[in-house]
Amino acid sequence: MTGTLAPTQPLTAADRCDRCGAQAYVRVVLNSGGELLFCAHHMRKHDDSLRKIASEIQDETNRLRSTPASSQAEER
């Protein structure tokens, strides 16, 4: 693919999976111009098919593994 894609905004708690309504952690921008949002589970389930039709995939699933610094301080 050539050209520059428009910058995408970070996903928020208001962004919901198009399959199940859970919080979305992945945005798939389609070659056709639309976009789909997925939770981590549904992205894993449909990963191969989506990669064939995507121009961009914004994957923020790493946020599921991180622990906020404030949580650790509050536990003391």
N, C-alpha and C positions, 0 to 999 in steps of 0.2 A: 504494500500500500504506500502511496506517496501522498504528500501534503501534510498539513498540520491539523490535528483535531482540536476542537474547542476544549478548553479546560473544563473538567467536570468538578462539581461541588462534592465535598465529603458527604457520605450518607449519614442520615440522622435517625433517631428513634422513630420519627414520623414516616420514614420510608419503609414500606411493607412489601413482603414477598408476593409476587403476582400469582404464585401457586397456592400458598396456604395462609397468607396474611401475617406470618411471623416477621420479626424485624429483618430487614434486608441488609446484607453485608456485601452484596455483589451487584454491580450495575453492568448490564450487557448492552452495548450500543450495536444495533444491527446494521448490516450493510445497506439495508433498505431505508435506513434513517430513523427508525423507531428505537425504543429502548425497553428493556425488561429488567425487573428487579427480582433478586432471589435471596432466600436465606442460604446459609452454608450447606444445609442438607440437600436442598433442591439443586443448587449449583453442582454439587458433587454428582448427583443423580443424572443430570443432563449435560455435564461438562463436554463430552465429545461432540454431541450434536450442536451445542451452542457455539463452540469454537469454529465450526464450519461456516456459520452465518454471521459471525461477529466482526465488526471493524475495530472494536475496542472492548476490553473487559477491565472494569475497575473492581479489584478484589480487596476488600477490607476485612477479610476473615481473620487476619492476624490480631484484630482487636478482641477477638473472643478469648485469646490466650493471655492477654496482658492484664496485669493487676494495677489498678490506680494507686499511686503513691500515697494518697490520703487514707486509703483503706488500711494500709500497714501501720500508719501512725495512730489511727483510731483504736487498733486492737491492743495497744500497750496499756 
